Amino acid sequence: MTRRDAPPARRTLSNGLEATLRPDAHGLVLVIDGIEQSHLGEPGAPPRHASHRWMLAASIAALGARTDALQPGGEPLLASGAEPRVSGGTAALHLGGGAAALPRALQHALPGLRQCVVELEPALVDLVAEGAPLPPGIEVVVGDGRAVLERVPSPVALATIDVFGAGSVPAAFTTVECFSAARAALVPGGTLVVNTADGPPLRFVRSQVATLQAVFAHVALISTGSTLAGARHSNLVLVASDAPLPVDDIRERVRVGPPPAAVVAGRRLARFVADTAPAPVRDATAFDSPAPVRSAYLGSASLPPSLTDPTDD
């Protein structure tokens, strides 16, 4: 990692936005279009961004039962020519690079895990390689994440989607077709973890849960109570698998915070989605997630009855 007194490094991305990697008191910050995207602290330190901590909690909980994920790695995940060559429980595939905060944290927790990060922006890859080189066990390929996802020849234990453009999730990463490709890329019982964002009235995230439920047998949602109450536009993390999810383990990992988060699953999640009864999103009907609202607090709100009424979950 670069010295904390080093000057910021900058690159202009293909969409014209500026990406900056600058030191702060605790590490390095990746900023794109004025929005902090990633923070890199000391190895082993919890990610600063809550959504990355939640993704890490869900990933470790999901991989924790897979002893093969802890074994030493073998061949690289990608062969020459950027053709994915991943294998089973020792591998993870990450769509969306940024500064690779999540893969770095996973590599520290599970040194035997082999990981591939797919990033669309070559200038961003160069910026991070120059200012914060990746540790062994993580490789990066420049390419379209959706295209890579659709041609993974050997399944992985974990796939993550953390793709944003100008603060929104691109439509191509929100659909039945995308999540079906992710399911096909996973080993039986493998896990997909998705970072998304929404604000009141949370129609978008409900549609995303419904879309995942059309593909996977089990889905859970991680977020703060204030976001679920419609008081802010913020990140939410979705977790999906054909195997029962380790909900109690994830809940224990995220409940302390800061900020403390809730894990919604089972009947309560089904009722939350039913509030708006969205249809699963397909490529032909997809749209980007709502543009971010750059305000910390949007006003007082309350949780919907679907999240507060008693349930036998």
Backbone bond lengths (Angstrom), bond angles and torsions (degrees), N, CA, C in turn:
res aa  C-N    CA-C-N  psi(-1)  N-CA   C-N-CA  omega(-1)  CA-C   N-CA-C  phi
1 M - - - 1.462 - - 1.527 108.66 -
2 T 1.321 116.93 144.79 1.450 120.98 -178.04 1.521 110.80 -68.96
3 R 1.341 114.92 161.43 1.465 119.62 176.82 1.526 109.74 -63.16
4 R 1.315 115.29 146.58 1.453 119.37 -178.38 1.520 112.58 -74.15
5 D 1.356 117.57 -11.67 1.459 119.50 175.52 1.522 111.44 -99.25
6 A 1.350 117.05 7.86 1.454 120.78 179.60 1.526 109.99 -73.78
7 P 1.338 117.56 150.56 1.467 119.67 178.73 1.522 110.38 -69.59
8 P 1.329 117.80 155.03 1.471 120.27 178.15 1.526 111.09 -61.01
9 A 1.321 115.76 146.24 1.467 121.79 173.35 1.520 107.58 -103.93
10 R 1.331 117.46 142.96 1.461 121.24 -174.90 1.519 110.78 -132.71
11 R 1.331 114.74 149.54 1.465 122.68 171.39 1.523 107.87 -142.83
12 T 1.320 116.16 149.09 1.456 121.66 172.90 1.518 108.79 -97.76
13 L 1.320 117.29 125.57 1.452 121.97 -176.94 1.521 110.74 -82.30
14 S 1.312 115.98 169.82 1.462 120.98 -175.97 1.520 112.65 -63.93
15 N 1.345 117.30 -24.01 1.462 120.82 178.03 1.526 113.00 -88.90
16 G 1.333 116.06 6.01 1.448 120.95 177.85 1.517 114.68 90.01
17 L 1.315 118.51 -9.95 1.460 121.07 179.65 1.519 110.26 -76.23
18 E 1.320 115.93 152.82 1.459 120.60 178.81 1.520 110.87 -96.77
19 A 1.317 115.61 133.24 1.462 122.51 174.23 1.515 108.45 -108.76
20 T 1.329 116.30 133.46 1.459 121.99 -178.76 1.519 109.57 -128.21
21 L 1.308 116.17 134.89 1.460 122.07 172.76 1.519 106.45 -114.95
22 R 1.332 115.83 109.82 1.460 119.39 -173.52 1.529 110.91 -129.00
23 P 1.309 116.07 147.09 1.466 119.54 177.31 1.522 111.27 -72.45
24 D 1.333 116.11 150.60 1.453 121.49 166.39 1.528 107.73 -134.72
25 A 1.311 117.15 -170.14 1.461 120.28 -174.58 1.516 113.20 -66.17
26 H 1.337 117.58 -17.59 1.462 120.10 -173.90 1.528 113.76 -121.95
27 G 1.323 118.62 4.57 1.455 119.43 -179.88 1.514 111.73 154.89
28 L 1.334 115.70 -130.75 1.459 122.39 -178.38 1.521 109.69 -128.06
29 V 1.313 116.44 143.67 1.453 122.61 -178.83 1.521 108.91 -121.40
30 L 1.323 117.01 129.29 1.454 122.31 172.47 1.524 108.16 -97.29
31 V 1.321 116.70 121.00 1.463 123.00 -179.10 1.519 108.72 -120.72
32 I 1.336 116.88 128.47 1.465 122.16 176.50 1.520 107.98 -126.02
33 D 1.303 116.29 124.64 1.468 122.16 -179.97 1.517 111.56 54.06
34 G 1.318 115.95 37.96 1.455 120.67 177.23 1.514 115.23 80.15
35 I 1.340 117.78 -1.33 1.460 121.74 -179.33 1.525 109.42 -106.78
36 E 1.330 117.15 126.04 1.459 120.38 177.55 1.527 108.95 -69.01
37 Q 1.333 115.66 119.76 1.459 121.85 -176.08 1.523 112.88 -97.69
38 S 1.308 116.71 -39.58 1.466 121.57 -176.52 1.517 109.03 -148.13
39 H 1.325 114.34 154.13 1.455 120.90 172.81 1.515 108.31 -134.73
40 L 1.321 115.73 132.67 1.460 121.64 178.53 1.520 108.79 -113.38
41 G 1.324 116.09 116.25 1.450 121.35 176.35 1.514 110.69 -103.38
42 E 1.311 116.69 -158.31 1.455 121.08 177.24 1.530 109.86 -66.22
43 P 1.333 118.01 147.92 1.471 119.90 177.76 1.526 111.08 -54.59
44 G 1.322 115.95 130.47 1.453 121.23 -179.96 1.512 114.14 90.89
45 A 1.339 117.59 -13.76 1.461 119.47 177.24 1.522 109.55 -72.40
46 P 1.333 119.12 143.43 1.463 120.45 179.13 1.526 110.63 -60.36
47 P 1.327 118.14 139.87 1.472 119.43 176.00 1.520 110.66 -55.06
48 R 1.335 116.09 142.40 1.461 119.92 -178.01 1.528 111.91 -72.17
49 H 1.319 116.78 -35.91 1.458 119.90 -178.94 1.522 110.10 -76.22
50 A 1.315 116.16 129.43 1.461 120.51 -177.66 1.521 111.66 -57.86
51 S 1.327 117.88 -42.15 1.472 119.28 -177.66 1.520 111.25 -62.98
52 H 1.329 117.76 -35.40 1.463 119.95 177.35 1.524 111.06 -70.69
53 R 1.339 117.39 -34.78 1.472 119.15 175.22 1.527 110.30 -65.31
54 W 1.332 116.53 -39.82 1.464 119.28 179.17 1.523 111.00 -67.26
55 M 1.326 117.06 -41.62 1.466 119.94 176.73 1.526 110.95 -61.92
56 L 1.332 115.64 -40.40 1.466 119.97 178.02 1.521 110.59 -63.94
57 A 1.329 117.44 -44.49 1.467 121.24 179.57 1.520 110.96 -60.28
58 A 1.334 116.80 -46.38 1.460 120.29 179.85 1.521 111.43 -65.09
59 S 1.335 117.12 -39.33 1.459 121.10 -178.29 1.525 111.52 -67.61
60 I 1.333 116.66 -45.15 1.466 119.96 -179.60 1.526 110.28 -66.73
61 A 1.329 116.86 -40.50 1.461 119.47 178.40 1.524 110.71 -62.72
62 A 1.332 116.43 -41.67 1.461 119.74 -179.03 1.517 111.86 -69.40
63 L 1.324 116.61 -38.77 1.464 120.07 -178.47 1.523 112.29 -81.37
64 G 1.329 116.34 -18.38 1.453 119.85 -174.61 1.515 114.10 -59.49
65 A 1.326 117.09 -32.22 1.463 120.84 179.82 1.524 112.07 -82.96
66 R 1.318 117.26 -6.70 1.463 120.98 -177.89 1.522 108.40 -101.58
67 T 1.321 116.91 97.16 1.460 119.90 -176.89 1.522 111.50 -63.74
68 D 1.351 117.69 -26.16 1.460 119.12 -179.92 1.519 111.42 -68.24
69 A 1.326 118.25 -19.15 1.461 120.51 177.76 1.515 111.73 -71.97
70 L 1.332 117.25 -14.17 1.452 120.99 -177.64 1.522 112.57 -98.34
71 Q 1.318 117.45 -1.76 1.449 120.54 -177.76 1.521 110.40 -80.32
72 P 1.336 117.71 155.22 1.462 119.57 178.99 1.518 111.09 -58.03
73 G 1.328 115.80 145.58 1.463 121.08 -179.11 1.514 111.83 -73.84
74 G 1.315 115.55 164.05 1.459 121.98 179.46 1.506 110.57 -118.38
75 E 1.347 116.59 -117.27 1.449 120.91 -177.34 1.525 110.68 -68.96
76 P 1.349 116.31 161.29 1.465 118.90 175.95 1.516 111.40 -59.93
77 L 1.324 116.04 153.72 1.451 119.78 178.26 1.508 111.52 -67.41
78 L 1.337 117.20 -33.34 1.445 120.63 -178.66 1.516 110.20 -117.20
79 A 1.325 115.07 130.44 1.450 119.90 173.10 1.521 108.85 -79.11
80 S 1.325 117.36 176.29 1.455 120.11 177.88 1.517 109.99 -60.18
81 G 1.321 116.01 147.64 1.453 119.78 -178.18 1.508 112.81 84.89
82 A 1.338 117.56 10.58 1.469 122.23 175.61 1.514 112.94 61.67
83 E 1.335 118.51 30.08 1.457 120.97 173.03 1.526 108.03 -87.01
84 P 1.316 119.03 120.44 1.464 120.20 -179.24 1.526 111.31 -58.27
85 R 1.330 116.23 132.98 1.463 121.06 175.65 1.520 106.36 -137.50
86 V 1.321 115.72 76.20 1.452 122.30 -175.02 1.516 109.22 -104.45
87 S 1.317 116.04 160.79 1.463 116.92 -177.59 1.514 111.51 -147.44
88 G 1.310 114.38 114.63 1.448 123.77 163.66 1.505 117.06 53.08
89 G 1.342 113.97 -147.04 1.448 121.43 -171.07 1.507 114.62 -71.80
90 T 1.346 118.90 -6.48 1.459 119.93 178.84 1.515 112.28 -90.11
91 A 1.334 118.71 0.20 1.453 120.12 -168.63 1.514 112.80 -126.07
92 A 1.342 114.50 149.82 1.456 122.41 174.74 1.522 108.55 -136.03
93 L 1.308 115.94 144.28 1.455 122.81 179.47 1.522 108.37 -120.79
94 H 1.333 116.87 126.81 1.459 121.98 -177.06 1.526 109.47 -118.38
95 L 1.320 116.59 121.33 1.456 121.14 175.11 1.521 108.08 -96.97
96 G 1.312 116.64 121.63 1.454 122.33 -174.20 1.511 109.08 101.88
97 G 1.311 116.69 116.00 1.451 119.58 -173.52 1.512 113.61 -95.76
98 G 1.339 116.35 -61.83 1.455 118.66 -171.42 1.518 109.29 57.96
99 A 1.301 117.00 -135.57 1.463 121.56 176.10 1.522 112.00 -93.64
100 A 1.337 116.86 7.43 1.473 122.89 177.93 1.521 111.85 61.35
101 A 1.336 116.61 42.17 1.464 119.91 -179.66 1.519 111.55 -63.14
102 L 1.337 117.39 -43.96 1.459 120.02 -179.28 1.520 112.18 -67.09
103 P 1.346 120.43 -50.32 1.465 118.74 177.91 1.526 113.60 -58.07
104 R 1.323 117.33 -36.84 1.472 119.66 178.38 1.534 110.55 -63.47
105 A 1.335 116.26 -43.69 1.461 119.56 179.82 1.527 111.11 -65.83
106 L 1.328 116.73 -40.04 1.463 120.32 177.47 1.523 111.06 -64.31
107 Q 1.328 117.04 -39.37 1.464 120.13 -179.00 1.512 110.87 -64.71
108 H 1.332 116.34 -35.22 1.466 119.47 177.42 1.527 110.33 -68.37
109 A 1.346 117.00 -40.06 1.464 120.92 -177.73 1.525 112.17 -75.92
110 L 1.332 117.08 -36.40 1.467 122.97 -176.66 1.518 108.88 -129.80
111 P 1.326 118.18 81.46 1.473 120.33 -174.36 1.531 113.69 -60.99
112 G 1.324 118.04 -22.81 1.457 120.18 -179.60 1.510 113.96 -82.19
113 L 1.313 118.28 -5.01 1.458 122.04 -177.25 1.524 109.69 -79.16
114 R 1.337 116.36 128.19 1.465 121.11 175.61 1.519 108.30 -96.80
115 Q 1.326 115.79 132.53 1.453 119.99 -171.95 1.523 111.80 -131.34
116 C 1.320 113.69 144.84 1.456 121.28 173.45 1.519 108.49 -123.17
117 V 1.318 116.56 131.58 1.463 123.43 177.57 1.522 107.80 -111.40
118 V 1.326 116.91 127.98 1.463 122.05 179.52 1.521 108.09 -108.83
119 E 1.317 116.39 121.79 1.464 122.18 -178.33 1.529 109.69 -129.31
120 L 1.313 115.94 132.04 1.461 121.65 -176.47 1.522 113.06 -74.51
121 E 1.336 117.35 -32.84 1.460 122.04 -170.63 1.535 111.65 -93.17
122 P 1.333 118.45 107.76 1.469 119.43 178.53 1.526 113.02 -61.92
123 A 1.336 117.13 -33.73 1.465 119.05 179.58 1.521 111.14 -65.19
124 L 1.327 116.84 -34.93 1.459 120.92 178.38 1.528 110.37 -70.12
125 V 1.319 116.81 -40.27 1.465 120.54 176.52 1.527 110.31 -59.78
126 D 1.330 116.67 -44.53 1.465 120.69 179.19 1.521 111.04 -63.50
127 L 1.340 116.58 -42.47 1.461 120.48 -178.88 1.522 111.35 -60.07
128 V 1.329 116.57 -46.50 1.460 120.65 -178.45 1.530 110.86 -70.38
129 A 1.325 117.43 -39.26 1.469 120.36 179.03 1.524 111.13 -62.06
130 E 1.306 116.08 -35.51 1.460 120.26 179.85 1.524 111.84 -74.62
131 G 1.326 116.94 -43.38 1.454 119.91 -172.78 1.507 115.50 -93.06
132 A 1.345 117.40 -25.14 1.468 121.41 -175.96 1.522 109.02 -151.93
133 P 1.323 118.42 74.45 1.464 121.23 -176.87 1.530 111.87 -55.86
134 L 1.326 115.09 145.40 1.459 120.67 -179.21 1.524 110.94 -72.99
135 P 1.337 118.15 146.48 1.463 121.18 176.65 1.521 111.08 -74.40
136 P 1.325 117.88 164.66 1.468 120.52 176.16 1.527 110.81 -57.88
137 G 1.317 115.92 146.30 1.453 121.24 -179.84 1.512 113.60 99.21
138 I 1.338 116.72 -12.76 1.468 121.34 178.04 1.520 107.66 -119.78
139 E 1.306 116.15 126.33 1.455 119.62 173.22 1.512 109.46 -121.87
140 V 1.311 115.01 157.29 1.458 120.48 -176.63 1.518 108.89 -125.29
141 V 1.306 115.43 142.14 1.456 121.22 175.38 1.520 108.05 -129.12
142 V 1.316 116.13 138.67 1.459 121.38 176.61 1.523 108.18 -86.59
143 G 1.323 116.55 122.66 1.455 119.62 -179.25 1.511 111.17 176.62
144 D 1.304 115.60 174.94 1.456 122.39 177.35 1.522 109.25 -81.01
145 G 1.317 116.52 121.44 1.461 120.57 -174.89 1.508 113.47 -59.75
146 R 1.314 118.06 -41.31 1.467 121.34 -179.52 1.529 110.26 -64.22
147 A 1.330 117.13 -41.35 1.464 120.40 179.66 1.525 111.18 -65.29
148 V 1.332 116.71 -41.56 1.458 120.05 177.96 1.518 110.36 -64.40
149 L 1.323 116.80 -42.74 1.462 121.32 -179.23 1.519 111.24 -57.99
150 E 1.314 116.94 -35.93 1.459 121.23 -174.95 1.521 113.12 -81.31
151 R 1.342 118.69 -1.78 1.460 119.31 -179.93 1.533 112.30 -133.01
152 V 1.317 117.62 29.81 1.465 120.78 174.58 1.520 108.21 -76.57
153 P 1.341 119.24 114.41 1.462 120.45 -173.86 1.521 114.58 -79.91
154 S 1.345 117.23 -25.93 1.460 121.38 -179.13 1.513 108.64 -124.86
155 P 1.336 117.80 132.16 1.465 120.29 -170.90 1.524 113.82 -70.54
156 V 1.326 114.70 156.80 1.463 123.12 -179.86 1.529 109.39 -116.96
157 A 1.317 115.65 161.77 1.469 120.44 178.99 1.521 112.09 -78.96
158 L 1.335 116.52 -29.43 1.458 121.19 -174.57 1.515 109.65 -140.58
159 A 1.322 116.08 133.57 1.467 121.69 170.01 1.516 108.01 -126.77
160 T 1.322 116.73 139.30 1.457 120.82 176.66 1.522 109.49 -126.62
161 I 1.318 115.27 146.26 1.462 122.07 175.06 1.520 107.22 -122.48
162 D 1.316 115.74 115.68 1.468 122.25 -179.38 1.524 107.17 -138.21
163 V 1.320 114.87 62.82 1.459 122.09 -171.86 1.526 109.30 -111.67
164 F 1.326 115.54 122.99 1.460 121.41 177.63 1.524 109.10 -134.95
165 G 1.310 115.62 145.05 1.450 122.28 172.27 1.508 108.98 -131.87
166 A 1.336 116.61 119.35 1.462 121.30 -176.97 1.533 111.85 53.73
167 G 1.320 116.10 35.58 1.460 121.25 175.47 1.510 115.66 87.93
168 S 1.343 117.81 -3.14 1.461 121.42 -179.33 1.520 110.66 -119.17
169 V 1.342 115.73 153.54 1.466 120.78 174.92 1.522 107.86 -79.90
170 P 1.340 118.86 123.49 1.469 120.56 179.57 1.525 111.45 -62.61
171 A 1.318 115.83 145.65 1.460 121.98 -175.85 1.522 112.84 -55.17
172 A 1.322 117.71 -35.32 1.459 121.30 -175.67 1.521 113.34 -62.43
173 F 1.334 117.33 -16.97 1.471 121.49 -177.87 1.522 112.03 -106.83
174 T 1.337 116.97 22.99 1.468 121.02 -175.72 1.525 113.20 -125.49
175 T 1.314 119.22 11.82 1.464 120.87 -164.42 1.523 114.03 -115.73
176 V 1.333 114.44 165.16 1.461 121.34 173.41 1.521 110.41 -55.86
177 E 1.320 117.04 -42.16 1.464 119.95 -178.40 1.530 111.58 -64.49
178 C 1.329 116.37 -41.34 1.470 119.85 178.24 1.522 111.06 -65.42
179 F 1.329 116.89 -47.46 1.463 119.89 -177.97 1.532 111.24 -69.51
180 S 1.326 117.94 -29.57 1.470 120.54 174.55 1.523 110.57 -66.83
181 A 1.329 117.02 -38.90 1.462 120.15 175.60 1.519 110.85 -64.12
182 A 1.341 116.27 -38.35 1.465 119.54 176.86 1.527 110.62 -64.37
183 R 1.316 117.13 -42.55 1.473 121.06 178.67 1.526 110.62 -60.55
184 A 1.327 116.21 -41.83 1.463 120.17 179.49 1.529 111.82 -67.45
185 A 1.337 116.81 -24.31 1.459 120.81 -179.57 1.522 113.06 -83.96
186 L 1.335 116.92 -6.52 1.460 121.03 -176.87 1.530 111.80 -98.20
187 V 1.327 115.44 149.63 1.454 120.29 168.86 1.525 108.27 -67.05
188 P 1.339 119.45 160.32 1.471 119.69 175.11 1.534 110.69 -54.20
189 G 1.315 115.49 127.76 1.459 119.62 -177.52 1.509 114.47 80.83
190 G 1.346 117.73 4.69 1.456 120.96 176.68 1.514 111.41 -68.19
191 T 1.328 116.03 170.10 1.464 121.33 -170.90 1.521 111.60 -126.19
192 L 1.332 114.91 138.16 1.462 122.62 172.04 1.519 108.40 -108.54
193 V 1.328 116.97 131.58 1.464 122.96 177.57 1.529 107.61 -122.43
194 V 1.328 116.12 126.81 1.465 121.89 -173.48 1.522 109.99 -123.58
195 N 1.324 115.86 128.50 1.460 121.17 172.54 1.526 108.10 -95.44
196 T 1.312 117.41 123.60 1.455 121.29 179.72 1.516 108.57 -134.73
197 A 1.320 116.95 -177.88 1.465 120.56 -179.09 1.520 109.14 -151.78
198 D 1.326 115.32 148.94 1.454 120.64 179.50 1.526 108.55 -164.14
199 G 1.316 114.48 166.75 1.459 121.84 174.95 1.512 108.87 -137.70
200 P 1.325 116.19 179.91 1.461 118.74 -178.21 1.529 110.62 -57.88
201 P 1.349 116.43 137.81 1.473 129.69 10.61 1.533 113.93 -97.61
202 L 1.325 118.32 24.59 1.467 124.00 174.38 1.537 112.79 63.58
203 R 1.303 117.27 32.70 1.465 119.35 176.59 1.520 111.28 -70.12
204 F 1.336 115.97 -37.70 1.461 119.26 -176.93 1.525 111.26 -63.47
205 V 1.335 117.49 -49.29 1.461 118.66 -176.97 1.527 110.93 -66.66
206 R 1.330 117.73 -32.95 1.471 119.00 174.91 1.537 110.15 -62.61
207 S 1.331 116.76 -39.94 1.471 118.90 178.23 1.522 110.97 -66.27
208 Q 1.341 116.71 -33.09 1.463 119.53 178.56 1.521 111.74 -69.58
209 V 1.313 116.99 -39.99 1.463 119.78 176.26 1.524 109.71 -63.46
210 A 1.329 117.91 -44.88 1.465 120.94 179.08 1.518 111.09 -60.93
211 T 1.315 116.89 -36.84 1.466 120.74 179.56 1.524 110.81 -68.33
212 L 1.327 116.76 -43.85 1.469 119.52 176.25 1.527 111.07 -63.48
213 Q 1.328 117.26 -39.08 1.467 120.18 179.82 1.527 111.98 -66.42
214 A 1.326 117.49 -22.14 1.458 120.54 175.80 1.519 112.11 -75.42
215 V 1.344 116.23 -13.65 1.470 120.92 -175.98 1.522 111.74 -113.64
216 F 1.327 117.43 -41.89 1.466 122.43 -174.13 1.528 110.91 -110.73
217 A 1.332 115.35 154.12 1.464 120.69 -179.00 1.520 112.51 -76.63
218 H 1.342 117.13 -28.40 1.467 120.87 -174.90 1.528 109.34 -133.85
219 V 1.344 115.45 133.19 1.461 121.89 -178.97 1.522 108.83 -138.83
220 A 1.324 116.58 143.24 1.461 122.12 174.62 1.518 108.98 -137.51
221 L 1.330 115.66 159.81 1.465 122.76 -178.69 1.521 108.10 -128.00
222 I 1.343 116.10 138.11 1.465 122.30 177.69 1.520 108.27 -121.39
223 S 1.327 116.89 127.47 1.461 120.33 177.17 1.522 109.23 -166.44
224 T 1.322 115.02 176.42 1.459 120.41 175.43 1.519 109.95 -87.10
225 G 1.316 115.72 157.73 1.453 120.13 176.86 1.518 112.32 -62.56
226 S 1.338 117.81 -35.57 1.463 119.86 -178.46 1.522 111.22 -66.66
227 T 1.333 117.20 -36.59 1.468 119.76 177.20 1.522 110.28 -68.20
228 L 1.321 117.19 -44.92 1.467 120.81 179.94 1.526 111.68 -66.32
229 A 1.323 116.89 -25.57 1.462 120.71 177.41 1.522 112.42 -82.41
230 G 1.344 117.24 -6.00 1.454 120.21 179.36 1.508 113.98 82.99
231 A 1.334 117.49 23.47 1.462 120.68 -178.57 1.517 112.64 -91.73
232 R 1.324 117.94 -9.95 1.465 119.71 -178.33 1.524 110.64 -158.05
233 H 1.322 114.96 157.47 1.457 122.18 169.08 1.517 106.74 -91.89
234 S 1.329 116.84 123.25 1.453 118.92 -173.84 1.518 110.19 -158.76
235 N 1.324 114.35 -179.29 1.464 120.41 179.54 1.514 111.24 -81.49
236 L 1.319 114.50 150.48 1.456 123.86 170.59 1.518 106.56 -135.71
237 V 1.312 116.89 146.65 1.464 121.63 179.78 1.523 108.84 -114.83
238 L 1.322 115.83 131.87 1.457 122.88 179.11 1.517 109.25 -111.28
239 V 1.317 116.29 139.91 1.464 122.77 -177.94 1.524 107.88 -127.21
240 A 1.327 117.26 133.38 1.465 120.69 -175.69 1.516 110.76 -142.49
241 S 1.330 115.29 145.54 1.459 121.62 178.83 1.521 108.70 -163.75
242 D 1.333 116.06 159.45 1.460 119.87 171.00 1.525 111.18 -84.80
243 A 1.325 116.95 -12.01 1.464 121.90 174.97 1.519 109.22 -97.68
244 P 1.326 118.89 152.27 1.469 119.99 176.03 1.526 110.97 -53.51
245 L 1.312 116.56 135.40 1.459 121.58 -178.05 1.531 111.14 -81.29
246 P 1.331 117.47 146.21 1.472 120.63 176.70 1.521 110.74 -78.07
247 V 1.330 115.91 65.78 1.466 121.58 -172.18 1.527 111.10 -60.31
248 D 1.323 118.04 -44.23 1.466 120.17 -178.18 1.520 111.13 -62.96
249 D 1.321 117.14 -39.83 1.457 121.38 178.76 1.531 110.16 -64.55
250 I 1.340 116.51 -47.17 1.465 119.85 178.77 1.525 110.19 -61.12
251 R 1.316 116.25 -44.75 1.476 120.67 -178.94 1.522 110.90 -58.86
252 E 1.317 117.46 -41.70 1.454 121.07 -179.94 1.531 111.09 -65.15
253 R 1.340 116.30 -35.03 1.455 120.62 -177.70 1.529 113.10 -74.25
254 V 1.336 118.13 -27.39 1.472 120.03 -173.48 1.526 113.78 -107.75
255 R 1.327 117.60 -5.56 1.466 118.55 -170.74 1.529 112.69 -74.79
256 V 1.320 118.38 -20.57 1.457 120.76 -175.10 1.529 111.17 -82.01
257 G 1.347 117.03 -44.84 1.457 120.18 -179.75 1.515 111.69 81.18
258 P 1.341 119.98 -153.55 1.466 124.44 4.86 1.527 111.87 -85.48
259 P 1.327 117.66 146.78 1.462 126.45 -10.72 1.520 109.96 -80.93
260 P 1.329 118.26 152.70 1.463 119.09 175.55 1.522 109.86 -64.26
261 A 1.321 115.69 143.30 1.456 120.81 -177.15 1.517 110.76 -120.82
262 A 1.315 115.19 157.08 1.460 122.36 175.56 1.515 109.17 -106.15
263 V 1.321 115.95 148.66 1.461 122.45 173.58 1.523 107.00 -114.18
264 V 1.320 116.34 119.57 1.459 122.16 -177.85 1.521 108.41 -111.06
265 A 1.334 116.19 128.19 1.456 120.85 -177.51 1.525 109.33 -151.79
266 G 1.317 116.01 178.65 1.453 121.50 173.31 1.515 113.67 61.36
267 R 1.339 115.53 -141.72 1.463 120.41 -176.54 1.527 112.48 -63.38
268 R 1.313 117.02 -34.92 1.464 119.00 -179.36 1.529 110.39 -64.48
269 L 1.328 117.05 -41.41 1.458 119.74 177.60 1.525 110.69 -66.33
270 A 1.325 117.25 -39.63 1.464 120.46 178.02 1.526 110.60 -60.71
271 R 1.320 117.13 -39.92 1.463 120.35 178.92 1.521 111.34 -69.47
272 F 1.319 116.91 -37.29 1.460 121.22 177.13 1.533 110.74 -60.79
273 V 1.324 116.88 -44.49 1.462 120.92 178.73 1.525 110.45 -66.81
274 A 1.326 116.84 -38.68 1.462 121.11 -177.31 1.525 112.82 -65.75
275 D 1.341 117.83 -15.06 1.462 120.15 177.43 1.525 111.76 -55.51
276 T 1.343 116.28 -34.81 1.469 119.91 179.69 1.522 112.53 -118.36
277 A 1.351 117.33 -5.65 1.470 123.07 177.20 1.529 112.50 45.95
278 P 1.339 117.79 55.54 1.463 118.92 -178.20 1.531 112.08 -74.72
279 A 1.306 116.35 150.77 1.455 121.32 172.21 1.523 108.77 -83.61
280 P 1.335 118.07 147.40 1.464 119.63 174.42 1.527 110.94 -55.64
281 V 1.317 115.43 142.20 1.464 121.56 -177.23 1.523 109.63 -86.37
282 R 1.307 116.25 134.57 1.467 121.99 176.35 1.521 109.91 -118.40
283 D 1.319 116.03 165.15 1.462 119.71 -177.66 1.523 111.49 -52.89
284 A 1.320 116.80 -39.12 1.466 120.81 -176.00 1.526 112.74 -70.49
285 T 1.337 117.44 -19.46 1.470 120.29 -176.13 1.528 112.63 -118.01
286 A 1.320 117.46 5.78 1.465 121.18 -171.27 1.524 112.06 -75.55
287 F 1.324 114.57 154.10 1.459 121.68 175.14 1.524 107.69 -146.97
288 D 1.337 115.69 159.26 1.456 120.50 179.00 1.525 110.51 -64.07
289 S 1.323 116.06 157.59 1.461 119.44 173.51 1.531 109.56 -66.00
290 P 1.339 118.18 158.57 1.462 120.37 -178.73 1.525 112.20 -56.39
291 A 1.324 115.36 144.73 1.461 120.26 177.63 1.523 109.46 -60.84
292 P 1.328 117.29 142.89 1.463 119.57 -177.72 1.519 112.10 -65.65
293 V 1.311 115.55 144.42 1.461 122.63 174.34 1.519 106.81 -100.06
294 R 1.319 117.37 114.04 1.463 120.86 -173.67 1.524 110.54 -84.05
295 S 1.311 113.19 63.11 1.469 120.91 176.75 1.510 107.43 -140.67
296 A 1.313 116.52 133.53 1.464 119.35 -176.26 1.523 111.96 -68.41
297 Y 1.326 116.40 -29.19 1.463 118.52 -172.64 1.521 108.87 -145.10
298 L 1.322 117.00 126.87 1.459 121.76 -175.20 1.517 113.29 -100.53
299 G 1.320 117.56 2.60 1.457 119.85 178.92 1.511 111.86 120.79
300 S 1.312 116.37 169.57 1.458 121.20 -178.26 1.519 110.39 -69.49
301 A 1.311 116.24 148.13 1.457 122.54 179.61 1.519 107.42 -160.04
302 S 1.310 115.81 173.66 1.460 119.78 179.74 1.513 109.05 -137.75
303 L 1.314 115.72 155.88 1.456 120.70 179.12 1.520 110.01 -66.05
304 P 1.333 117.80 144.33 1.467 119.72 176.88 1.524 110.37 -69.24
305 P 1.327 117.73 154.29 1.474 120.38 179.16 1.522 113.07 -55.26
306 S 1.330 117.53 -28.97 1.459 119.91 179.74 1.516 112.56 -60.42
307 L 1.359 116.80 -23.52 1.446 120.43 -179.99 1.523 112.85 -102.81
308 T 1.321 118.33 -4.39 1.460 120.19 -176.51 1.532 113.15 -120.07
309 D 1.317 118.36 -27.26 1.459 119.80 179.90 1.520 110.58 -64.37
310 P 1.319 118.22 148.76 1.468 120.58 -178.62 1.525 111.81 -57.93
311 T 1.311 115.33 146.76 1.459 121.75 175.38 1.513 107.52 -145.91
312 D 1.314 116.29 158.97 1.469 119.94 -178.38 1.516 111.96 -93.75
313 D 1.362 118.04 12.17 1.469 120.08 175.07 1.515 110.27 -62.08
